Amino acid sequence: MGINKQSAESIRWLKQAQHDWYVASLLVENSPSSSCFHSQQSVEKSLKSVLMAITGDTPHTHNIKDLAERMQTNGLSLSREIRSLDMYYTISRYPDANPGEKAPFENYEKLDAQETLLYASQAIEQVRKFMVDHELLKEADLPAWNRDQDRDSHSLQDGAHIADLQSLSNKNKWYSLKLYANDEGDLRASLQMKENNKVLFHQSNLKVKDGKDGGLVVHGDGFGAKIDKNSKVQFFEGKIQVRGACNPSLKAPKGTDVNDSSIKDLRKILDDRIHRVKGPCID
């Protein structure tokens, strides 16, 4: 006995979601901004796939957070990191969604694409498991999923070490600084600022410079951050301090063992660069 029309349509959406993920994996090296967009698309379409299986209809929205909230009521909970891929629908492509003088593609690099690809794969795997566990589709009817293929070439540990600086909030604003280092020990950073869940600023591949006081500074277009010698973090809009000084921790990305050698390497790089009494703790 064949599958019904509703299930067939759900499978069609899931196939496209997985194909978008595959396209994102191909673009990691040569077009990171496009890779981020296709990762966003893969999450959006995988959620529409499972909603089609449940309700027989696909919501007319591109908002991952809205889709995730609908699925939460049905028992599928997605991580904050997966929900955050929502922003790549616009800021990875449209100049008017990016403050500053750079074109959108100039604000992204390989590590951004690797990270979004990882979270997108987690979303697809959760959707596939949910549909089988809730008998929406049989495992045999699921489209082939080759996430493990070329996994090593897209690993977050491939040629780079990365850790997220704990997000800091001030009223309705949310500030984020991410630090990473390549195998040569060169530090790079990305900065992000949101207000009421709307991205106001996103830049990556920023140089991390030594500060006059022995700490580190990162300058974006009109937005920056500073880690002082006591490891406290401050955020600036122009020359005005808008957040800090705070003493956050550095967090390894999900799926990365905190004892991984790459995380230890990043900790040592920070220890060497920040002339401080006590450095950031990676937990």
Rosetta blueprint (number, residue, H / E / L):
1 M L
2 G L
3 I L
4 N L
5 K H
6 Q H
7 S H
8 A H
9 E H
10 S H
11 I H
12 R H
13 W H
14 L H
15 K H
16 Q H
17 A H
18 Q H
19 H H
20 D H
21 W H
22 Y H
23 V H
24 A H
25 S H
26 L H
27 L H
28 V L
29 E L
30 N L
31 S L
32 P H
33 S H
34 S H
35 S H
36 C H
37 F H
38 H H
39 S H
40 Q H
41 Q H
42 S H
43 V H
44 E H
45 K H
46 S H
47 L H
48 K H
49 S H
50 V H
51 L H
52 M H
53 A H
54 I H
55 T H
56 G L
57 D L
58 T L
59 P L
60 H L
61 T L
62 H L
63 N L
64 I H
65 K H
66 D H
67 L H
68 A H
69 E H
70 R H
71 M H
72 Q H
73 T L
74 N L
75 G L
76 L L
77 S L
78 L L
79 S L
80 R H
81 E H
82 I H
83 R H
84 S H
85 L H
86 D H
87 M H
88 Y H
89 Y H
90 T L
91 I L
92 S L
93 R L
94 Y L
95 P H
96 D H
97 A H
98 N L
99 P L
100 G L
101 E L
102 K L
103 A L
104 P H
105 F H
106 E H
107 N H
108 Y L
109 E L
110 K H
111 L H
112 D H
113 A H
114 Q H
115 E H
116 T H
117 L H
118 L H
119 Y H
120 A H
121 S H
122 Q H
123 A H
124 I H
125 E H
126 Q H
127 V H
128 R H
129 K H
130 F H
131 M H
132 V H
133 D H
134 H L
135 E L
136 L L
137 L L
138 K L
139 E H
140 A H
141 D H
142 L L
143 P L
144 A L
145 W L
146 N L
147 R L
148 D L
149 Q L
150 D L
151 R L
152 D H
153 S H
154 H H
155 S L
156 L L
157 Q L
158 D L
159 G L
160 A E
161 H E
162 I E
163 A E
164 D E
165 L E
166 Q L
167 S L
168 L E
169 S E
170 N E
171 K L
172 N L
173 K E
174 W E
175 Y E
176 S E
177 L E
178 K E
179 L E
180 Y E
181 A E
182 N E
183 D L
184 E L
185 G L
186 D L
187 L E
188 R E
189 A E
190 S E
191 L E
192 Q E
193 M E
194 K E
195 E E
196 N L
197 N L
198 K E
199 V E
200 L E
201 F E
202 H E
203 Q E
204 S E
205 N E
206 L E
207 K E
208 V E
209 K E
210 D E
211 G L
212 K L
213 D L
214 G L
215 G L
216 L E
217 V E
218 V E
219 H E
220 G L
221 D L
222 G L
223 F E
224 G E
225 A E
226 K E
227 I E
228 D L
229 K L
230 N L
231 S L
232 K L
233 V E
234 Q E
235 F E
236 F E
237 E E
238 G L
239 K L
240 I E
241 Q E
242 V E
243 R E
244 G E
245 A E
246 C E
247 N L
248 P L
249 S L
250 L E
251 K E
252 A L
253 P L
254 K L
255 G L
256 T L
257 D L
258 V L
259 N L
260 D L
261 S H
262 S H
263 I H
264 K H
265 D H
266 L H
267 R H
268 K H
269 I H
270 L H
271 D H
272 D H
273 R H
274 I L
275 H L
276 R L
277 V L
278 K L
279 G L
280 P L
281 C L
282 I E
283 D L
